[in-house]
Amino acid sequence: MSRIVVIGAGAMGLAAAHRAVQLGHEVDLIEADSVAGGMAAHFDFGGLSIERFYHFVCKSDEPTFALMRELGIGDKMRWRPTSMGYFMKGRVHPWGDPISLLRFPHLSLIAKIRTGLQMFLTTKTGNFASIERKTARQWLEGGSGKEVYNTLWKRLMDLKFYELADDISASWIATRVRRIGNSRRSIFQEELGYIEGGSQTLVDALVSAYTGKGGRLYLSTPAEKVETANGRVTGVTAGGRFFPADAVISTVPTPIISTLVPDLPADSRAKYDAIRNIGVVCLLFKLKKSVSRNFWVNIVDENIEIPGLIEFSNLRPVDDTIVYVPYYMPVTQPKWQWSDQQFIDEAFGYIRKVNPNISQTDLVEAKVGRLKYAQPVCEPNFKDKLPPIQTPIAGLQIADTCYYYPEDRGIAESVRYGRGMAEAV
């Protein structure tokens, strides 16, 4: 039996800690926040318990389903028919099925055929090694054509990655297309999932199972330094105290690693420092009226500076209309310094542009969440630049969401990686 310290009580850290205690280890799980769950954690939004940052489940997320069955909450998974739209030139156009594609008014027939074929073939592709050296733009323009990229994709990429938009990996974007494209009831009907009670149901079950087996959870305890001696870990200093360890699993964002683990060799620290991230300012609105019938609306409009709206209440049934508005951006952007109210005012104005029937009196409540490290910037051949999970320091493993590549951030990948690191101790 080893003494293990897990840093970070997000989904990956919880999964790692839970698996480690299952294997008989003595485990301390430390978390800087006052609650467990990371990006999946809930907060009280006017009496509604809901995620601070939106989450949904796809049918390919088997690690999530397996863990839920193991925790005895497999019956809490719910599936619902959902739809997507494109807001363009003043109206929301249906999107995501063959009929919507054919009826879409802003593409030529050949462009529709090309993009339909590329998206269909992507859902059937097992791996994307053949496009790993390409950028997303190169892959999309090569398959669907420049007309499709300029009409459907360019504005979305520019509003998420800004000056980094042309650096994004084709494999990363193709994997996202495949995941959503394969979460369907039929070729005509998308179907996404949610956990009854939200992601907090899974977080609570994991915390309960972990502490029930003797695992220790320390909240409001920020990790300060991974301590080492003679080339191996000895523990972690966090919250002003020392936690001894034979092994340490870090799940915090890679940009923090250089400071957290100063004893890493210089070349290793340089590799973590080279991984770029963008932040997110994620707004959550409670409204009296629905914005549209869609779960997700992509927005392509030169006068609207958000890439889309997520009407979460069109997935998880709740009493009010709940809408997420994400502003992704590098934190070097001047807009990152805006006040919460500036974001709220602008985003609600955009909601009213998408649906002019919504008035100021329909706004019930709004909340703003921020993360400095929300999305790794995955360029072509991204996996080649990632340091190994097992570091040069014996007993120290490090991974965050960028290691899911080419998969995007998600609870399923968090579970898979967390459990794998625990089993590697």
C-alpha positions as CSV (number, residue, x, y, z in Angstrom):
1,M,0.0,0.0,0.0
2,S,1.3,3.5,-1.0
3,R,0.6,6.9,0.4
4,I,-0.8,8.9,-2.5
5,V,-1.6,12.6,-2.7
6,V,-3.9,13.6,-5.6
7,I,-3.9,17.4,-6.5
8,G,-7.2,18.7,-7.8
9,A,-10.7,17.4,-7.0
10,G,-12.2,17.9,-10.5
11,A,-13.6,14.9,-12.3
12,M,-10.1,13.5,-13.1
13,G,-8.7,14.0,-9.6
14,L,-11.9,12.5,-8.0
15,A,-11.7,9.5,-10.4
16,A,-8.0,9.0,-9.6
17,A,-8.5,9.2,-5.8
18,H,-11.5,6.9,-5.9
19,R,-9.7,4.3,-7.9
20,A,-6.6,4.6,-5.7
21,V,-8.5,3.9,-2.5
22,Q,-10.2,0.9,-4.2
23,L,-6.8,-0.5,-4.8
24,G,-6.0,-0.2,-1.1
25,H,-3.8,2.9,-1.1
26,E,-3.9,5.6,1.6
27,V,-5.1,8.7,-0.3
28,D,-5.2,12.5,0.4
29,L,-7.1,14.5,-2.1
30,I,-6.4,18.3,-2.0
31,E,-8.4,21.0,-3.7
32,A,-8.0,24.8,-3.8
33,D,-11.7,25.4,-4.3
34,S,-14.3,25.3,-1.5
35,V,-16.2,22.5,-3.3
36,A,-15.2,19.4,-5.2
37,G,-16.0,18.9,-8.9
38,G,-13.9,21.4,-10.8
39,M,-15.6,22.5,-14.0
40,A,-18.5,20.0,-13.2
41,A,-19.2,21.6,-9.8
42,H,-22.6,23.1,-9.2
43,F,-23.7,26.4,-7.6
44,D,-27.1,27.7,-6.3
45,F,-28.6,29.7,-9.1
46,G,-31.7,31.3,-7.5
47,G,-32.8,27.9,-6.0
48,L,-31.6,25.8,-9.0
49,S,-28.6,23.6,-8.5
50,I,-26.7,23.8,-11.8
51,E,-23.2,23.5,-13.3
52,R,-21.1,26.6,-13.3
53,F,-19.9,25.5,-16.8
54,Y,-22.2,23.6,-19.2
55,H,-21.9,19.9,-19.5
56,F,-23.6,17.3,-21.7
57,V,-23.2,13.6,-22.4
58,C,-22.8,11.8,-25.7
59,K,-23.5,8.2,-26.4
60,S,-19.8,7.4,-26.8
61,D,-19.0,8.4,-23.2
62,E,-18.7,4.8,-22.0
63,P,-16.2,5.5,-19.1
64,T,-18.9,7.8,-17.6
65,F,-21.6,5.1,-17.8
66,A,-19.3,2.4,-16.4
67,L,-18.4,4.6,-13.4
68,M,-22.1,5.5,-12.8
69,R,-23.0,1.8,-12.8
70,E,-20.2,1.1,-10.3
71,L,-21.3,3.9,-8.0
72,G,-25.0,2.7,-8.2
73,I,-26.3,5.7,-10.1
74,G,-26.5,4.1,-13.5
75,D,-30.3,4.7,-13.5
76,K,-29.7,8.5,-13.3
77,M,-28.7,8.8,-17.0
78,R,-31.3,10.6,-19.1
79,W,-31.4,11.0,-22.9
80,R,-33.3,13.7,-24.8
81,P,-33.8,14.5,-28.5
82,T,-31.9,17.8,-29.1
83,S,-31.3,20.1,-32.1
84,M,-28.8,22.6,-33.3
85,G,-29.2,25.8,-35.2
86,Y,-27.2,28.5,-37.0
87,F,-28.1,32.1,-36.5
88,M,-27.1,33.9,-39.6
89,K,-28.5,37.0,-41.4
90,G,-31.1,37.7,-38.8
91,R,-32.7,34.3,-38.2
92,V,-32.0,30.9,-36.7
93,H,-31.7,28.2,-39.4
94,P,-32.1,24.5,-38.5
95,W,-28.9,22.4,-38.7
96,G,-27.6,19.0,-38.0
97,D,-29.6,16.6,-40.3
98,P,-29.7,16.0,-44.1
99,I,-33.0,17.9,-44.6
100,S,-31.8,21.0,-42.7
101,L,-28.5,20.9,-44.7
102,L,-30.4,20.8,-48.1
103,R,-32.7,23.7,-47.0
104,F,-29.9,25.9,-45.6
105,P,-30.1,29.0,-47.8
106,H,-26.5,30.3,-47.4
107,L,-24.5,27.6,-49.2
108,S,-24.4,26.4,-52.8
109,L,-25.6,22.9,-53.6
110,I,-22.0,21.6,-54.2
111,A,-20.9,23.1,-50.9
112,K,-23.8,21.3,-49.1
113,I,-22.9,18.0,-50.8
114,R,-19.2,18.4,-49.9
115,T,-19.8,19.3,-46.2
116,G,-22.4,16.6,-45.8
117,L,-20.1,14.0,-47.1
118,Q,-17.1,15.2,-45.0
119,M,-19.1,15.2,-41.8
120,F,-20.7,11.8,-42.5
121,L,-17.3,10.2,-43.3
122,T,-15.8,11.8,-40.2
123,T,-18.4,10.0,-38.0
124,K,-17.3,6.7,-39.5
125,T,-13.5,7.3,-39.1
126,G,-11.8,5.3,-36.4
127,N,-8.7,7.5,-36.0
128,F,-7.4,10.7,-37.6
129,A,-3.7,9.9,-38.0
130,S,-3.9,10.8,-41.6
131,I,-4.9,14.4,-40.9
132,E,-2.7,14.9,-37.8
133,R,-0.3,17.3,-39.5
134,K,-3.1,19.5,-40.8
135,T,-4.8,22.5,-39.3
136,A,-8.5,22.5,-38.8
137,R,-8.8,25.1,-41.5
138,Q,-6.7,23.1,-44.0
139,W,-8.8,20.0,-43.3
140,L,-12.2,21.7,-43.6
141,E,-11.3,23.7,-46.7
142,G,-9.8,20.6,-48.3
143,G,-12.9,18.5,-47.6
144,S,-15.9,20.9,-47.5
145,G,-14.3,23.8,-49.5
146,K,-13.5,27.4,-48.7
147,E,-17.1,28.5,-49.1
148,V,-18.1,26.2,-46.2
149,Y,-15.2,27.3,-44.0
150,N,-15.8,31.0,-44.6
151,T,-19.6,30.7,-44.1
152,L,-19.9,28.2,-41.2
153,W,-16.6,27.9,-39.4
154,K,-14.3,31.0,-39.7
155,R,-16.3,33.3,-37.4
156,L,-16.7,30.6,-34.8
157,M,-13.0,29.8,-34.8
158,D,-12.0,33.5,-34.7
159,L,-14.3,34.1,-31.7
160,K,-13.0,31.2,-29.7
161,F,-9.3,31.3,-30.5
162,Y,-8.7,34.8,-31.9
163,E,-5.1,35.1,-33.1
164,L,-4.6,31.4,-32.6
165,A,-7.5,30.3,-34.8
166,D,-5.3,29.0,-37.6
167,D,-3.2,27.0,-35.3
168,I,-5.9,24.4,-34.3
169,S,-5.4,20.8,-35.0
170,A,-7.6,19.0,-37.6
171,S,-7.7,15.9,-35.5
172,W,-9.1,17.9,-32.5
173,I,-11.9,19.4,-34.5
174,A,-12.7,16.1,-36.4
175,T,-12.9,14.2,-33.1
176,R,-15.5,16.7,-31.8
177,V,-17.5,16.3,-35.0
178,R,-17.4,12.6,-34.6
179,R,-18.4,12.6,-31.0
180,I,-21.5,14.8,-31.6
181,G,-22.3,13.2,-34.9
182,N,-22.5,9.7,-33.4
183,S,-24.7,10.8,-30.5
184,R,-27.9,10.3,-32.5
185,R,-31.2,8.4,-32.3
186,S,-31.2,8.3,-36.1
187,I,-29.7,10.1,-39.1
188,F,-32.4,12.7,-38.6
189,Q,-32.4,13.1,-34.8
190,E,-29.5,14.1,-32.5
191,E,-29.8,12.8,-28.9
192,L,-27.7,14.1,-26.0
193,G,-27.7,13.1,-22.4
194,Y,-27.6,14.6,-18.9
195,I,-27.4,13.2,-15.4
196,E,-30.6,13.5,-13.4
197,G,-29.8,16.3,-10.9
198,G,-26.9,17.5,-13.0
199,S,-23.2,16.6,-12.8
200,Q,-23.3,17.2,-9.0
201,T,-25.1,13.8,-8.8
202,L,-21.9,12.1,-10.1
203,V,-19.6,14.4,-8.0
204,D,-21.5,13.6,-4.8
205,A,-21.5,9.9,-5.5
206,L,-17.7,9.9,-6.2
207,V,-17.0,11.9,-3.0
208,S,-19.2,9.6,-0.9
209,A,-17.6,6.4,-2.3
210,Y,-14.1,7.8,-1.9
211,T,-14.5,9.1,1.7
212,G,-16.5,5.9,2.5
213,K,-13.5,3.8,1.8
214,G,-11.2,6.0,4.0
215,G,-10.1,8.6,1.5
216,R,-9.4,12.0,2.9
217,L,-10.7,15.2,1.1
218,Y,-9.2,18.6,1.9
219,L,-11.1,21.5,0.4
220,S,-9.9,25.2,0.4
221,T,-6.4,23.7,0.5
222,P,-4.4,25.1,-2.5
223,A,-1.3,23.1,-3.5
224,E,1.9,25.2,-3.0
225,K,4.7,22.8,-3.9
226,V,5.4,19.2,-4.8
227,E,8.3,18.2,-2.5
228,T,11.1,16.0,-3.7
229,A,14.3,14.4,-2.5
230,N,16.9,12.4,-4.4
231,G,14.9,12.4,-7.6
232,R,11.6,11.2,-6.2
233,V,8.5,12.7,-4.6
234,T,8.2,12.9,-0.8
235,G,4.9,14.8,-0.6
236,V,3.0,18.0,-1.2
237,T,2.9,21.2,0.7
238,A,-0.7,22.6,0.6
239,G,-2.7,25.0,2.6
240,G,0.3,25.6,4.9
241,R,0.8,21.9,5.8
242,F,2.8,19.0,4.5
243,F,1.1,15.9,3.1
244,P,3.7,13.0,2.9
245,A,3.4,10.8,-0.1
246,D,5.1,7.9,-1.9
247,A,3.3,9.0,-5.1
248,V,1.7,12.2,-6.3
249,I,-0.9,12.6,-9.1
250,S,-1.4,16.2,-10.3
251,T,-4.5,17.1,-12.3
252,V,-4.2,20.9,-12.2
253,P,-3.7,22.9,-15.4
254,T,-0.3,22.5,-17.0
255,P,0.5,26.2,-16.9
256,I,0.7,25.9,-13.2
257,I,3.2,23.1,-13.2
258,S,6.5,25.1,-13.4
259,T,5.6,26.9,-10.2
260,L,4.1,23.9,-8.5
261,V,7.0,21.5,-9.3
262,P,10.2,23.7,-9.3
263,D,12.4,20.6,-9.0
264,L,11.5,19.3,-12.5
265,P,14.4,19.4,-15.0
266,A,14.4,22.6,-17.0
267,D,13.6,20.9,-20.3
268,S,10.5,19.3,-18.7
269,R,9.3,22.6,-17.3
270,A,9.8,24.2,-20.7
271,K,7.5,21.7,-22.2
272,Y,4.7,22.4,-19.8
273,D,5.2,26.2,-20.3
274,A,4.9,25.7,-24.1
275,I,1.3,24.4,-23.8
276,R,-0.9,27.3,-24.6
277,N,-4.4,27.8,-23.0
278,I,-7.3,30.1,-23.5
279,G,-9.7,31.3,-20.8
280,V,-13.5,31.4,-20.6
281,V,-15.9,33.9,-19.2
282,C,-19.1,31.8,-19.0
283,L,-22.4,33.6,-18.4
284,L,-25.5,31.9,-17.2
285,F,-28.9,33.5,-17.7
286,K,-32.3,32.6,-16.2
287,L,-35.1,33.9,-18.5
288,K,-38.9,33.9,-18.6
289,K,-38.9,33.0,-22.3
290,S,-37.2,30.5,-24.5
291,V,-34.6,31.8,-27.0
292,S,-35.2,29.0,-29.5
293,R,-36.1,25.3,-29.7
294,N,-32.4,24.4,-30.0
295,F,-30.0,23.1,-27.4
296,W,-27.1,24.8,-29.3
297,V,-27.2,27.8,-31.6
298,N,-24.0,28.7,-33.5
299,I,-23.8,32.4,-34.3
300,V,-22.2,33.8,-37.4
301,D,-22.9,37.5,-37.4
302,E,-20.3,40.3,-37.7
303,N,-22.1,42.3,-35.1
304,I,-22.3,39.6,-32.5
305,E,-19.1,38.7,-30.7
306,I,-20.0,35.3,-29.2
307,P,-19.8,32.0,-31.1
308,G,-23.1,30.7,-29.8
309,L,-25.7,30.1,-27.2
310,I,-26.4,26.9,-25.2
311,E,-30.0,26.7,-24.1
312,F,-29.5,24.1,-21.4
313,S,-33.1,23.9,-20.5
314,N,-33.7,22.3,-23.9
315,L,-31.6,19.4,-22.6
316,R,-32.2,19.2,-18.9
317,P,-35.8,20.0,-18.0
318,V,-36.0,22.8,-15.4
319,D,-38.7,25.4,-14.4
320,D,-37.1,28.4,-16.2
321,T,-35.2,28.9,-19.4
322,I,-31.5,28.5,-18.7
323,V,-29.0,29.8,-21.2
324,Y,-25.2,29.6,-21.2
325,V,-23.2,32.2,-23.1
326,P,-19.5,31.4,-23.3
327,Y,-16.8,33.9,-24.2
328,Y,-13.7,32.0,-24.9
329,M,-10.6,34.0,-25.5
330,P,-6.8,34.2,-24.8
331,V,-6.5,36.1,-21.5
332,T,-4.3,38.6,-23.3
333,Q,-7.4,40.0,-25.0
334,P,-8.5,43.4,-23.6
335,K,-12.0,42.1,-23.2
336,W,-10.8,39.6,-20.5
337,Q,-10.6,42.6,-18.1
338,W,-14.3,43.5,-18.5
339,S,-16.5,43.6,-15.4
340,D,-19.2,41.0,-14.9
341,Q,-21.9,43.6,-15.7
342,Q,-20.3,44.6,-19.0
343,F,-20.4,40.9,-20.1
344,I,-24.0,40.5,-18.9
345,D,-25.2,43.6,-20.7
346,E,-23.6,42.7,-23.9
347,A,-24.6,39.0,-23.9
348,F,-28.2,39.7,-23.0
349,G,-28.3,42.2,-25.9
350,Y,-27.1,39.4,-28.2
351,I,-29.8,37.1,-26.9
352,R,-32.4,39.7,-27.8
353,K,-30.9,40.0,-31.3
354,V,-31.3,36.2,-31.8
355,N,-34.9,36.4,-30.4
356,P,-36.3,40.0,-30.6
357,N,-39.4,38.8,-28.7
358,I,-37.3,38.7,-25.5
359,S,-37.5,42.0,-23.5
360,Q,-35.6,43.4,-20.6
361,T,-38.3,42.2,-18.2
362,D,-37.7,38.6,-19.3
363,L,-34.3,38.6,-17.6
364,V,-34.7,36.9,-14.2
365,E,-31.1,36.5,-13.1
366,A,-27.5,36.3,-14.5
367,K,-24.3,34.9,-13.2
368,V,-20.7,35.1,-14.5
369,G,-18.0,32.4,-14.1
370,R,-14.4,32.7,-15.1
371,L,-11.6,30.3,-15.7
372,K,-8.1,31.4,-16.8
373,Y,-7.1,28.0,-18.1
374,A,-10.3,26.6,-19.7
375,Q,-9.2,25.2,-23.1
376,P,-5.8,23.9,-24.3
377,V,-4.8,25.2,-27.7
378,C,-4.2,21.9,-29.6
379,E,-2.1,22.5,-32.7
380,P,-1.2,19.9,-35.3
381,N,1.0,17.0,-33.9
382,F,-0.1,18.3,-30.4
383,K,0.5,14.9,-28.8
384,D,4.2,15.0,-29.8
385,K,4.7,18.1,-27.6
386,L,3.1,16.7,-24.5
387,P,5.5,15.5,-21.8
388,P,5.0,11.9,-20.6
389,I,2.4,11.5,-17.8
390,Q,5.1,9.8,-15.7
391,T,7.6,12.6,-15.1
392,P,11.4,12.4,-14.6
393,I,10.7,12.6,-10.8
394,A,10.0,9.1,-9.5
395,G,6.4,8.8,-8.2
396,L,5.1,11.9,-9.8
397,Q,2.4,11.8,-12.5
398,I,1.1,14.9,-14.2
399,A,-1.9,15.3,-16.6
400,D,-4.7,17.7,-17.3
401,T,-7.4,18.1,-19.9
402,C,-4.8,18.6,-22.7
403,Y,-3.8,15.0,-22.4
404,Y,-7.2,13.9,-23.7
405,Y,-6.1,15.0,-27.1
406,P,-7.5,14.6,-29.7
407,E,-10.6,14.2,-27.5
408,D,-12.0,17.5,-26.1
409,R,-12.6,18.1,-22.4
410,G,-15.2,15.9,-20.9
411,I,-16.1,13.8,-17.9
412,A,-15.6,10.5,-19.7
413,E,-12.0,11.3,-20.6
414,S,-11.4,12.6,-17.0
415,V,-12.6,9.3,-15.6
416,R,-10.5,7.3,-18.0
417,Y,-7.3,9.2,-17.3
418,G,-7.8,9.5,-13.6
419,R,-8.4,5.8,-13.1
420,G,-5.4,5.0,-15.4
421,M,-3.0,7.1,-13.3
422,A,-4.2,5.5,-10.1
423,E,-3.6,2.1,-11.6
424,A,-0.1,3.1,-12.7
425,V,1.1,3.8,-9.2
